[in-house]
Structures are given as structure tokens and as C-alpha cells.
Amino acid sequence: MVNNPRHSKIFYRVLAKFIDLIVVYSIWKIFPESGLFLGIIYILVSDGIFKGKSIGKFFLNLQVVKLGQNTPANFRDSIIRNLLFAFALLLFKIPLIGWVAGIIIFIFEFIMIVGDSESKRLGDYLANTSVIEE
């Protein structure tokens, strides 16, 4: 159970996602044939790996919690909240148009975090989650 949750700073969330994207890129390069698929799977389940923490969130002491229950996000929550990011990564296989569309998705999610009073992005609203500092 998580007590006294605090919304995370936007900089830390962006840095955590950047670390996760480095993990995805590394997987993609290590396994050229199936790396993108494995990276997308990682992005989808990443926030359910270490009790609501992806690798990036683990290093930055952030945690995804299920609102109302105040418990760490599970794999289902992670998949729901990261569907847009997984779709954006899939689009990167389509030259130019896919790259632009993927980048637009990342920018859209960032703008949602910056513009939202609770620093939540669309994925957080869909999964009913929030990212907190531990």
C-alpha cells in the first residue's frame, strides 16, 4: 500500500521514459529480427515489472499507482496506460509518415502531462493511474 502519494515532477517522468526508450532501443539492436516486437512488449508491461515501476522509474524512485486503491500498478494497468506509446513505436517502422505520427503521439502525451493539474497523461486517465515520487 502506498501512503501519502505525491505527484512526480515532469522532468523525472520524461527522464524515466527516456531511460525506458533506451532499453527498447537496446533490445531492438541486440535482436534485429524481433527487437522491435520485444521492445513494444517491454513498453506495454514495463510499469508492472517492479511493483508499479519500469526500469526508468525504478532508477528515479517513481511509481505508478492505481487511483482509488492506492496500490502499485499491475501488468493490466501498465498495458492500458502504455498502449499509445506502443502504437507510436510500431509506427516508427513506417518511414517518414510513421516517424512523424509517432513523434506527434509522444508530444501529445507530454503536452497532456504539462497541461494537466495532476500531471496525468491520456494513458493515466485510461488506466486510472498516476505517477508518484516515493
N, CA, C and O atoms as a GROMACS GRO file, in nm:
protein
  536
    1MET      N    1   0.083  -0.117   0.000
    1MET     CA    2   0.000   0.000   0.000
    1MET      C    3   0.088   0.124   0.000
    1MET      O    4   0.190   0.128   0.069
    2VAL      N    5   0.050   0.223  -0.075
    2VAL     CA    6   0.127   0.346  -0.087
    2VAL      C    7   0.061   0.451   0.001
    2VAL      O    8  -0.059   0.475  -0.011
    3ASN      N    9   0.138   0.514   0.087
    3ASN     CA   10   0.083   0.616   0.175
    3ASN      C   11   0.128   0.754   0.130
    3ASN      O   12   0.241   0.772   0.084
    4ASN      N   13   0.039   0.853   0.145
    4ASN     CA   14   0.070   0.991   0.116
    4ASN      C   15   0.134   1.010  -0.021
    4ASN      O   16   0.248   1.056  -0.030
    5PRO      N   17   0.063   0.975  -0.128
    5PRO     CA   18   0.124   0.987  -0.261
    5PRO      C   19   0.148   1.132  -0.302
    5PRO      O   20   0.069   1.221  -0.269
    6ARG      N   21   0.256   1.154  -0.374
    6ARG     CA   22   0.289   1.285  -0.428
    6ARG      C   23   0.309   1.271  -0.578
    6ARG      O   24   0.375   1.179  -0.625
    7HIS      N   25   0.252   1.363  -0.652
    7HIS     CA   26   0.270   1.361  -0.797
    7HIS      C   27   0.417   1.382  -0.828
    7HIS      O   28   0.486   1.460  -0.763
    8SER      N   29   0.464   1.311  -0.929
    8SER     CA   30   0.605   1.322  -0.966
    8SER      C   31   0.630   1.448  -1.047
    8SER      O   32   0.539   1.505  -1.108
    9LYS      N   33   0.755   1.491  -1.046
    9LYS     CA   34   0.794   1.606  -1.127
    9LYS      C   35   0.800   1.563  -1.274
    9LYS      O   36   0.838   1.451  -1.306
   10ILE      N   37   0.761   1.654  -1.361
   10ILE     CA   38   0.755   1.624  -1.504
   10ILE      C   39   0.893   1.584  -1.557
   10ILE      O   40   0.905   1.491  -1.636
   11PHE      N   41   0.997   1.654  -1.513
   11PHE     CA   42   1.132   1.623  -1.560
   11PHE      C   43   1.168   1.477  -1.532
   11PHE      O   44   1.225   1.409  -1.617
   12TYR      N   45   1.135   1.429  -1.411
   12TYR     CA   46   1.168   1.291  -1.376
   12TYR      C   47   1.088   1.191  -1.458
   12TYR      O   48   1.139   1.084  -1.493
   13ARG      N   49   0.964   1.224  -1.488
   13ARG     CA   50   0.883   1.135  -1.571
   13ARG      C   51   0.941   1.125  -1.712
   13ARG      O   52   0.950   1.016  -1.769
   14VAL      N   53   0.980   1.239  -1.766
   14VAL     CA   54   1.038   1.240  -1.901
   14VAL      C   55   1.170   1.164  -1.901
   14VAL      O   56   1.197   1.086  -1.992
   15LEU      N   57   1.253   1.185  -1.799
   15LEU     CA   58   1.381   1.115  -1.789
   15LEU      C   59   1.359   0.964  -1.775
   15LEU      O   60   1.432   0.885  -1.835
   16ALA      N   61   1.261   0.923  -1.696
   16ALA     CA   62   1.230   0.781  -1.680
   16ALA      C   63   1.187   0.719  -1.812
   16ALA      O   64   1.228   0.608  -1.846
   17LYS      N   65   1.104   0.790  -1.888
   17LYS     CA   66   1.059   0.738  -2.018
   17LYS      C   67   1.176   0.731  -2.115
   17LYS      O   68   1.186   0.638  -2.194
   18PHE      N   69   1.267   0.830  -2.109
   18PHE     CA   70   1.386   0.828  -2.193
   18PHE      C   71   1.471   0.704  -2.162
   18PHE      O   72   1.520   0.639  -2.254
   19ILE      N   73   1.488   0.672  -2.034
   19ILE     CA   74   1.562   0.551  -1.996
   19ILE      C   75   1.493   0.427  -2.052
   19ILE      O   76   1.558   0.337  -2.104
   20ASP      N   77   1.361   0.424  -2.041
   20ASP     CA   78   1.286   0.309  -2.095
   20ASP      C   79   1.301   0.298  -2.247
   20ASP      O   80   1.308   0.188  -2.301
   21LEU      N   81   1.306   0.412  -2.314
   21LEU     CA   82   1.325   0.409  -2.459
   21LEU      C   83   1.467   0.364  -2.496
   21LEU      O   84   1.487   0.303  -2.601
   22ILE      N   85   1.564   0.393  -2.410
   22ILE     CA   86   1.699   0.341  -2.431
   22ILE      C   87   1.697   0.188  -2.417
   22ILE      O   88   1.764   0.118  -2.493
   23VAL      N   89   1.621   0.138  -2.322
   23VAL     CA   90   1.606  -0.007  -2.306
   23VAL      C   91   1.545  -0.067  -2.432
   23VAL      O   92   1.593  -0.168  -2.483
   24VAL      N   93   1.439  -0.003  -2.484
   24VAL     CA   94   1.373  -0.051  -2.606
   24VAL      C   95   1.471  -0.050  -2.723
   24VAL      O   96   1.480  -0.147  -2.798
   25TYR      N   97   1.544   0.060  -2.738
   25TYR     CA   98   1.641   0.071  -2.848
   25TYR      C   99   1.748  -0.037  -2.836
   25TYR      O  100   1.788  -0.096  -2.937
   26SER      N  101   1.794  -0.063  -2.715
   26SER     CA  102   1.897  -0.166  -2.693
   26SER      C  103   1.843  -0.303  -2.731
   26SER      O  104   1.913  -0.381  -2.796
   27ILE      N  105   1.721  -0.333  -2.690
   27ILE     CA  106   1.659  -0.461  -2.726
   27ILE      C  107   1.649  -0.473  -2.878
   27ILE      O  108   1.678  -0.578  -2.935
   28TRP      N  109   1.608  -0.365  -2.942
   28TRP     CA  110   1.592  -0.362  -3.087
   28TRP      C  111   1.724  -0.392  -3.157
   28TRP      O  112   1.727  -0.466  -3.256
   29LYS      N  113   1.834  -0.335  -3.107
   29LYS     CA  114   1.965  -0.355  -3.168
   29LYS      C  115   2.025  -0.492  -3.137
   29LYS      O  116   2.094  -0.550  -3.220
   30ILE      N  117   1.998  -0.543  -3.018
   30ILE     CA  118   2.051  -0.674  -2.980
   30ILE      C  119   1.981  -0.786  -3.057
   30ILE      O  120   2.044  -0.884  -3.097
   31PHE      N  121   1.852  -0.770  -3.078
   31PHE     CA  122   1.771  -0.869  -3.151
   31PHE      C  123   1.711  -0.805  -3.275
   31PHE      O  124   1.593  -0.770  -3.273
   32PRO      N  125   1.788  -0.789  -3.383
   32PRO     CA  126   1.740  -0.715  -3.500
   32PRO      C  127   1.611  -0.771  -3.562
   32PRO      O  128   1.529  -0.694  -3.613
   33GLU      N  129   1.592  -0.900  -3.558
   33GLU     CA  130   1.474  -0.959  -3.621
   33GLU      C  131   1.347  -0.937  -3.538
   33GLU      O  132   1.241  -0.909  -3.593
   34SER      N  133   1.359  -0.950  -3.407
   34SER     CA  134   1.239  -0.943  -3.322
   34SER      C  135   1.247  -0.832  -3.218
   34SER      O  136   1.159  -0.822  -3.132
   35GLY      N  137   1.351  -0.751  -3.223
   35GLY     CA  138   1.376  -0.650  -3.121
   35GLY      C  139   1.266  -0.547  -3.105
   35GLY      O  140   1.232  -0.510  -2.993
   36LEU      N  141   1.210  -0.501  -3.217
   36LEU     CA  142   1.103  -0.402  -3.206
   36LEU      C  143   0.982  -0.462  -3.136
   36LEU      O  144   0.923  -0.400  -3.048
   37PHE      N  145   0.947  -0.584  -3.173
   37PHE     CA  146   0.834  -0.652  -3.110
   37PHE      C  147   0.860  -0.671  -2.960
   37PHE      O  148   0.771  -0.646  -2.879
   38LEU      N  149   0.981  -0.714  -2.924
   38LEU     CA  150   1.015  -0.732  -2.783
   38LEU      C  151   1.016  -0.598  -2.708
   38LEU      O  152   0.975  -0.591  -2.593
   39GLY      N  153   1.063  -0.494  -2.776
   39GLY     CA  154   1.062  -0.360  -2.716
   39GLY      C  155   0.922  -0.310  -2.691
   39GLY      O  156   0.895  -0.248  -2.588
   40ILE      N  157   0.831  -0.337  -2.784
   40ILE     CA  158   0.691  -0.297  -2.766
   40ILE      C  159   0.630  -0.373  -2.649
   40ILE      O  160   0.555  -0.316  -2.569
   41ILE      N  161   0.661  -0.501  -2.638
   41ILE     CA  162   0.612  -0.578  -2.523
   41ILE      C  163   0.666  -0.519  -2.394
   41ILE      O  164   0.593  -0.506  -2.295
   42TYR      N  165   0.796  -0.482  -2.394
   42TYR     CA  166   0.854  -0.420  -2.274
   42TYR      C  167   0.778  -0.292  -2.238
   42TYR      O  168   0.740  -0.273  -2.123
   43ILE      N  169   0.756  -0.204  -2.336
   43ILE     CA  170   0.685  -0.079  -2.309
   43ILE      C  171   0.547  -0.107  -2.252
   43ILE      O  172   0.503  -0.040  -2.158
   44LEU      N  173   0.477  -0.205  -2.308
   44LEU     CA  174   0.342  -0.235  -2.261
   44LEU      C  175   0.340  -0.282  -2.115
   44LEU      O  176   0.254  -0.238  -2.038
   45VAL      N  177   0.431  -0.369  -2.076
   45VAL     CA  178   0.427  -0.426  -1.941
   45VAL      C  179   0.523  -0.360  -1.843
   45VAL      O  180   0.527  -0.397  -1.725
   46SER      N  181   0.600  -0.263  -1.888
   46SER     CA  182   0.710  -0.207  -1.809
   46SER      C  183   0.668  -0.152  -1.673
   46SER      O  184   0.742  -0.167  -1.576
   47ASP      N  185   0.553  -0.090  -1.664
   47ASP     CA  186   0.513  -0.030  -1.537
   47ASP      C  187   0.457  -0.132  -1.438
   47ASP      O  188   0.421  -0.095  -1.326
   48GLY      N  189   0.450  -0.258  -1.477
   48GLY     CA  190   0.405  -0.362  -1.386
   48GLY      C  191   0.518  -0.453  -1.340
   48GLY      O  192   0.494  -0.548  -1.266
   49ILE      N  193   0.640  -0.424  -1.383
   49ILE     CA  194   0.752  -0.515  -1.355
   49ILE      C  195   0.794  -0.512  -1.208
   49ILE      O  196   0.794  -0.615  -1.141
   50PHE      N  197   0.830  -0.395  -1.158
   50PHE     CA  198   0.881  -0.383  -1.021
   50PHE      C  199   0.780  -0.310  -0.932
   50PHE      O  200   0.808  -0.201  -0.882
   51LYS      N  201   0.664  -0.370  -0.913
   51LYS     CA  202   0.559  -0.310  -0.828
   51LYS      C  203   0.527  -0.167  -0.873
   51LYS      O  204   0.540  -0.072  -0.795
   52GLY      N  205   0.486  -0.152  -0.998
   52GLY     CA  206   0.447  -0.022  -1.050
   52GLY      C  207   0.563   0.061  -1.103
   52GLY      O  208   0.549   0.182  -1.122
   53LYS      N  209   0.676  -0.003  -1.127
   53LYS     CA  210   0.793   0.071  -1.174
   53LYS      C  211   0.851   0.006  -1.299
   53LYS      O  212   0.873  -0.115  -1.304
   54SER      N  213   0.874   0.087  -1.400
   54SER     CA  214   0.954   0.043  -1.514
   54SER      C  215   1.100   0.053  -1.472
   54SER      O  216   1.130   0.097  -1.361
   55ILE      N  217   1.190   0.015  -1.558
   55ILE     CA  218   1.333   0.028  -1.526
   55ILE      C  219   1.368   0.176  -1.503
   55ILE      O  220   1.438   0.209  -1.408
   56GLY      N  221   1.318   0.263  -1.591
   56GLY     CA  222   1.344   0.407  -1.574
   56GLY      C  223   1.287   0.461  -1.445
   56GLY      O  224   1.354   0.537  -1.374
   57LYS      N  225   1.164   0.424  -1.412
   57LYS     CA  226   1.102   0.471  -1.288
   57LYS      C  227   1.173   0.412  -1.166
   57LYS      O  228   1.184   0.479  -1.063
   58PHE      N  229   1.221   0.289  -1.178
   58PHE     CA  230   1.295   0.227  -1.068
   58PHE      C  231   1.417   0.310  -1.032
   58PHE      O  232   1.442   0.337  -0.914
   59PHE      N  233   1.494   0.353  -1.133
   59PHE     CA  234   1.615   0.432  -1.108
   59PHE      C  235   1.586   0.571  -1.054
   59PHE      O  236   1.669   0.631  -0.986
   60LEU      N  237   1.467   0.624  -1.085
   60LEU     CA  238   1.433   0.761  -1.043
   60LEU      C  239   1.336   0.764  -0.925
   60LEU      O  240   1.284   0.870  -0.890
   61ASN      N  241   1.312   0.649  -0.864
   61ASN     CA  242   1.224   0.640  -0.747
   61ASN      C  243   1.082   0.691  -0.774
   61ASN      O  244   1.023   0.761  -0.692
   62LEU      N  245   1.030   0.655  -0.890
   62LEU     CA  246   0.892   0.688  -0.925
   62LEU      C  247   0.810   0.559  -0.924
   62LEU      O  248   0.865   0.450  -0.940
   63GLN      N  249   0.681   0.572  -0.906
   63GLN     CA  250   0.594   0.455  -0.905
   63GLN      C  251   0.459   0.490  -0.965
   63GLN      O  252   0.404   0.598  -0.941
   64VAL      N  253   0.406   0.398  -1.044
   64VAL     CA  254   0.271   0.412  -1.098
   64VAL      C  255   0.176   0.347  -0.999
   64VAL      O  256   0.194   0.231  -0.962
   65VAL      N  257   0.076   0.422  -0.955
   65VAL     CA  258  -0.022   0.368  -0.860
   65VAL      C  259  -0.161   0.373  -0.922
   65VAL      O  260  -0.194   0.461  -1.002
   66LYS      N  261  -0.242   0.277  -0.881
   66LYS     CA  262  -0.382   0.270  -0.922
   66LYS      C  263  -0.460   0.363  -0.830
   66LYS      O  264  -0.460   0.346  -0.708
   67LEU      N  265  -0.527   0.461  -0.890
   67LEU     CA  266  -0.603   0.557  -0.810
   67LEU      C  267  -0.724   0.489  -0.748
   67LEU      O  268  -0.781   0.396  -0.805
   68GLY      N  269  -0.762   0.537  -0.631
   68GLY     CA  270  -0.875   0.479  -0.560
   68GLY      C  271  -0.833   0.364  -0.472
   68GLY      O  272  -0.880   0.351  -0.358
   69GLN      N  273  -0.744   0.280  -0.522
   69GLN     CA  274  -0.694   0.167  -0.443
   69GLN      C  275  -0.561   0.201  -0.378
   69GLN      O  276  -0.522   0.140  -0.278
   70ASN      N  277  -0.490   0.299  -0.437
   70ASN     CA  278  -0.360   0.342  -0.385
   70ASN      C  279  -0.261   0.226  -0.376
   70ASN      O  280  -0.183   0.216  -0.281
   71THR      N  281  -0.265   0.138  -0.476
   71THR     CA  282  -0.175   0.023  -0.482
   71THR      C  283  -0.090   0.036  -0.608
   71THR      O  284  -0.129   0.105  -0.702
   72PRO      N  285   0.027  -0.030  -0.611
   72PRO     CA  286   0.110  -0.024  -0.732
   72PRO      C  287   0.035  -0.078  -0.854
   72PRO      O  288  -0.046  -0.169  -0.844
   73ALA      N  289   0.064  -0.019  -0.969
   73ALA     CA  290   0.004  -0.064  -1.094
   73ALA      C  291   0.046  -0.208  -1.123
   73ALA      O  292   0.157  -0.249  -1.089
   74ASN      N  293  -0.044  -0.282  -1.185
   74ASN     CA  294  -0.012  -0.419  -1.224
   74ASN      C  295   0.009  -0.424  -1.375
   74ASN      O  296   0.008  -0.320  -1.441
   75PHE      N  297   0.028  -0.544  -1.430
   75PHE     CA  298   0.054  -0.556  -1.574
   75PHE      C  299  -0.064  -0.506  -1.657
   75PHE      O  300  -0.042  -0.446  -1.762
   76ARG      N  301  -0.186  -0.530  -1.613
   76ARG     CA  302  -0.304  -0.483  -1.687
   76ARG      C  303  -0.305  -0.331  -1.695
   76ARG      O  304  -0.326  -0.274  -1.802
   77ASP      N  305  -0.282  -0.266  -1.581
   77ASP     CA  306  -0.277  -0.119  -1.578
   77ASP      C  307  -0.167  -0.068  -1.670
   77ASP      O  308  -0.186   0.029  -1.744
   78SER      N  309  -0.052  -0.134  -1.666
   78SER     CA  310   0.062  -0.094  -1.748
   78SER      C  311   0.029  -0.102  -1.897
   78SER      O  312   0.060  -0.012  -1.974
   79ILE      N  313  -0.035  -0.212  -1.936
   79ILE     CA  314  -0.070  -0.229  -2.078
   79ILE      C  315  -0.167  -0.119  -2.122
   79ILE      O  316  -0.149  -0.061  -2.229
   80ILE      N  317  -0.267  -0.091  -2.041
   80ILE     CA  318  -0.366   0.011  -2.078
   80ILE      C  319  -0.300   0.149  -2.087
   80ILE      O  320  -0.322   0.222  -2.184
   81ARG      N  321  -0.218   0.184  -1.988
   81ARG     CA  322  -0.161   0.320  -1.986
   81ARG      C  323  -0.052   0.340  -2.091
   81ARG      O  324  -0.020   0.454  -2.125
   82ASN      N  325   0.006   0.231  -2.142
   82ASN     CA  326   0.116   0.245  -2.238
   82ASN      C  327   0.079   0.207  -2.382
   82ASN      O  328   0.167   0.198  -2.467
   83LEU      N  329  -0.049   0.184  -2.409
   83LEU     CA  330  -0.091   0.147  -2.544
   83LEU      C  331  -0.052   0.252  -2.649
   83LEU      O  332  -0.006   0.216  -2.758
   84LEU      N  333  -0.069   0.379  -2.617
   84LEU     CA  334  -0.033   0.484  -2.714
   84LEU      C  335   0.116   0.484  -2.744
   84LEU      O  336   0.156   0.502  -2.859
   85PHE      N  337   0.200   0.465  -2.641
   85PHE     CA  338   0.344   0.461  -2.664
   85PHE      C  339   0.383   0.339  -2.748
   85PHE      O  340   0.469   0.349  -2.836
   86ALA      N  341   0.321   0.226  -2.722
   86ALA     CA  342   0.348   0.106  -2.800
   86ALA      C  343   0.309   0.127  -2.947
   86ALA      O  344   0.381   0.087  -3.038
   87PHE      N  345   0.195   0.191  -2.968
   87PHE     CA  346   0.150   0.221  -3.103
   87PHE      C  347   0.248   0.316  -3.172
   87PHE      O  348   0.279   0.300  -3.290
   88ALA      N  349   0.296   0.416  -3.098
   88ALA     CA  350   0.393   0.510  -3.154
   88ALA      C  351   0.521   0.438  -3.196
   88ALA      O  352   0.577   0.468  -3.301
   89LEU      N  353   0.568   0.344  -3.114
   89LEU     CA  354   0.687   0.268  -3.151
   89LEU      C  355   0.663   0.184  -3.275
   89LEU      O  356   0.752   0.173  -3.360
   90LEU      N  357   0.548   0.125  -3.286
   90LEU     CA  358   0.514   0.046  -3.403
   90LEU      C  359   0.516   0.132  -3.530
   90LEU      O  360   0.558   0.087  -3.636
   91LEU      N  361   0.470   0.256  -3.517
   91LEU     CA  362   0.467   0.347  -3.631
   91LEU      C  363   0.607   0.380  -3.682
   91LEU      O  364   0.623   0.417  -3.799
   92PHE      N  365   0.708   0.368  -3.597
   92PHE     CA  366   0.844   0.400  -3.639
   92PHE      C  367   0.896   0.306  -3.747
   92PHE      O  368   0.999   0.334  -3.809
   93LYS      N  369   0.827   0.196  -3.771
   93LYS     CA  370   0.865   0.106  -3.881
   93LYS      C  371   0.824   0.162  -4.017
   93LYS      O  372   0.873   0.116  -4.120
   94ILE      N  373   0.734   0.262  -4.018
   94ILE     CA  374   0.688   0.323  -4.142
   94ILE      C  375   0.772   0.449  -4.166
   94ILE      O  376   0.762   0.545  -4.089
   95PRO      N  377   0.855   0.450  -4.270
   95PRO     CA  378   0.941   0.567  -4.292
   95PRO      C  379   0.862   0.697  -4.307
   95PRO      O  380   0.754   0.700  -4.366
   96LEU      N  381   0.917   0.801  -4.255
   96LEU     CA  382   0.871   0.938  -4.258
   96LEU      C  383   0.732   0.958  -4.197
   96LEU      O  384   0.722   1.019  -4.091
   97ILE      N  385   0.627   0.911  -4.260
   97ILE     CA  386   0.491   0.931  -4.208
   97ILE      C  387   0.478   0.868  -4.070
   97ILE      O  388   0.423   0.930  -3.979
   98GLY      N  389   0.528   0.748  -4.053
   98GLY     CA  390   0.523   0.680  -3.924
   98GLY      C  391   0.606   0.750  -3.819
   98GLY      O  392   0.567   0.759  -3.703
   99TRP      N  393   0.723   0.801  -3.860
   99TRP     CA  394   0.808   0.873  -3.767
   99TRP      C  395   0.739   0.999  -3.716
   99TRP      O  396   0.739   1.028  -3.597
  100VAL      N  397   0.680   1.073  -3.809
  100VAL     CA  398   0.610   1.196  -3.772
  100VAL      C  399   0.492   1.165  -3.680
  100VAL      O  400   0.474   1.230  -3.577
  101ALA      N  401   0.412   1.064  -3.717
  101ALA     CA  402   0.296   1.027  -3.635
  101ALA      C  403   0.340   0.980  -3.497
  101ALA      O  404   0.278   1.016  -3.397
  102GLY      N  405   0.447   0.901  -3.489
  102GLY     CA  406   0.497   0.855  -3.361
  102GLY      C  407   0.544   0.969  -3.273
  102GLY      O  408   0.515   0.973  -3.153
  103ILE      N  409   0.616   1.062  -3.333
  103ILE     CA  410   0.663   1.179  -3.257
  103ILE      C  411   0.545   1.264  -3.210
  103ILE      O  412   0.547   1.317  -3.098
  104ILE      N  413   0.444   1.278  -3.293
  104ILE     CA  414   0.324   1.354  -3.253
  104ILE      C  415   0.258   1.290  -3.131
  104ILE      O  416   0.212   1.361  -3.042
  105ILE      N  417   0.253   1.157  -3.127
  105ILE     CA  418   0.194   1.088  -3.011
  105ILE      C  419   0.274   1.119  -2.884
  105ILE      O  420   0.216   1.148  -2.780
  106PHE      N  421   0.408   1.112  -2.894
  106PHE     CA  422   0.491   1.143  -2.777
  106PHE      C  423   0.471   1.288  -2.732
  106PHE      O  424   0.460   1.316  -2.613
  107ILE      N  425   0.466   1.380  -2.828
  107ILE     CA  426   0.444   1.522  -2.796
  107ILE      C  427   0.308   1.542  -2.732
  107ILE      O  428   0.295   1.616  -2.635
  108PHE      N  429   0.205   1.478  -2.787
  108PHE     CA  430   0.070   1.488  -2.732
  108PHE      C  431   0.067   1.445  -2.585
  108PHE      O  432   0.011   1.514  -2.500
  109GLU      N  433   0.129   1.330  -2.555
  109GLU     CA  434   0.130   1.282  -2.418
  109GLU      C  435   0.206   1.379  -2.327
  109GLU      O  436   0.165   1.403  -2.213
  110PHE      N  437   0.316   1.436  -2.376
  110PHE     CA  438   0.392   1.533  -2.298
  110PHE      C  439   0.309   1.658  -2.269
  110PHE      O  440   0.307   1.707  -2.156
  111ILE      N  441   0.240   1.707  -2.370
  111ILE     CA  442   0.156   1.826  -2.352
  111ILE      C  443   0.045   1.797  -2.250
  111ILE      O  444   0.010   1.884  -2.170
  112MET      N  445  -0.010   1.676  -2.253
  112MET     CA  446  -0.113   1.640  -2.154
  112MET      C  447  -0.056   1.648  -2.013
  112MET      O  448  -0.122   1.700  -1.922
  113ILE      N  449   0.066   1.595  -1.994
  113ILE     CA  450   0.126   1.598  -1.860
  113ILE      C  451   0.147   1.742  -1.815
  113ILE      O  452   0.114   1.778  -1.702
  114VAL      N  453   0.202   1.825  -1.903
  114VAL     CA  454   0.232   1.964  -1.868
  114VAL      C  455   0.103   2.042  -1.841
  114VAL      O  456   0.098   2.124  -1.749
  115GLY      N  457   0.000   2.017  -1.920
  115GLY     CA  458  -0.124   2.094  -1.908
  115GLY      C  459  -0.222   2.043  -1.805
  115GLY      O  460  -0.320   2.112  -1.776
  116ASP      N  461  -0.199   1.927  -1.749
  116ASP     CA  462  -0.293   1.869  -1.654
  116ASP      C  463  -0.256   1.908  -1.511
  116ASP      O  464  -0.139   1.904  -1.474
  117SER      N  465  -0.355   1.943  -1.431
  117SER     CA  466  -0.329   1.986  -1.293
  117SER      C  467  -0.271   1.874  -1.207
  117SER      O  468  -0.204   1.901  -1.108
  118GLU      N  469  -0.296   1.748  -1.244
  118GLU     CA  470  -0.244   1.635  -1.170
  118GLU      C  471  -0.127   1.568  -1.243
  118GLU      O  472  -0.083   1.460  -1.204
  119SER      N  473  -0.076   1.632  -1.348
  119SER     CA  474   0.034   1.580  -1.429
  119SER      C  475   0.006   1.441  -1.484
  119SER      O  476   0.094   1.354  -1.487
  120LYS      N  477  -0.118   1.420  -1.527
  120LYS     CA  478  -0.156   1.290  -1.584
  120LYS      C  479  -0.163   1.302  -1.736
  120LYS      O  480  -0.202   1.405  -1.790
  121ARG      N  481  -0.126   1.193  -1.803
  121ARG     CA  482  -0.137   1.188  -1.948
  121ARG      C  483  -0.258   1.102  -1.983
  121ARG      O  484  -0.323   1.045  -1.894
  122LEU      N  485  -0.288   1.092  -2.112
  122LEU     CA  486  -0.406   1.017  -2.155
  122LEU      C  487  -0.401   0.873  -2.103
  122LEU      O  488  -0.503   0.820  -2.057
  123GLY      N  489  -0.285   0.810  -2.110
  123GLY     CA  490  -0.271   0.674  -2.060
  123GLY      C  491  -0.308   0.660  -1.913
  123GLY      O  492  -0.366   0.559  -1.872
  124ASP      N  493  -0.275   0.761  -1.832
  124ASP     CA  494  -0.311   0.759  -1.690
  124ASP      C  495  -0.462   0.767  -1.673
  124ASP      O  496  -0.519   0.698  -1.589
  125TYR      N  497  -0.527   0.850  -1.753
  125TYR     CA  498  -0.673   0.860  -1.744
  125TYR      C  499  -0.740   0.730  -1.787
  125TYR      O  500  -0.837   0.686  -1.726
  126LEU      N  501  -0.688   0.667  -1.893
  126LEU     CA  502  -0.748   0.542  -1.941
  126LEU      C  503  -0.733   0.429  -1.839
  126LEU      O  504  -0.823   0.347  -1.822
  127ALA      N  505  -0.618   0.424  -1.772
  127ALA     CA  506  -0.591   0.316  -1.677
  127ALA      C  507  -0.627   0.355  -1.532
  127ALA      O  508  -0.616   0.272  -1.442
  128ASN      N  509  -0.668   0.479  -1.511
  128ASN     CA  510  -0.699   0.531  -1.377
  128ASN      C  511  -0.576   0.517  -1.285
  128ASN      O  512  -0.584   0.463  -1.175
  129THR      N  513  -0.462   0.568  -1.336
  129THR     CA  514  -0.337   0.562  -1.261
  129THR      C  515  -0.275   0.700  -1.247
  129THR      O  516  -0.319   0.796  -1.311
  130SER      N  517  -0.173   0.709  -1.166
  130SER     CA  518  -0.095   0.830  -1.150
  130SER      C  519   0.048   0.791  -1.118
  130SER      O  520   0.072   0.684  -1.061
  131VAL      N  521   0.144   0.877  -1.153
  131VAL     CA  522   0.285   0.853  -1.120
  131VAL      C  523   0.320   0.939  -1.001
  131VAL      O  524   0.297   1.060  -1.001
  132ILE      N  525   0.378   0.875  -0.900
  132ILE     CA  526   0.415   0.946  -0.777
  132ILE      C  527   0.563   0.929  -0.750
  132ILE      O  528   0.628   0.839  -0.804
  133GLU      N  529   0.616   1.018  -0.665
  133GLU     CA  530   0.753   1.003  -0.615
  133GLU      C  531   0.745   0.923  -0.486
  133GLU      O  532   0.657   0.943  -0.402
  134GLU      N  533   0.840   0.833  -0.471
  134GLU     CA  534   0.842   0.754  -0.346
  134GLU      C  535   0.928   0.821  -0.242
  134GLU      O  536   0.942   0.770  -0.132
   0.00000   0.00000   0.00000
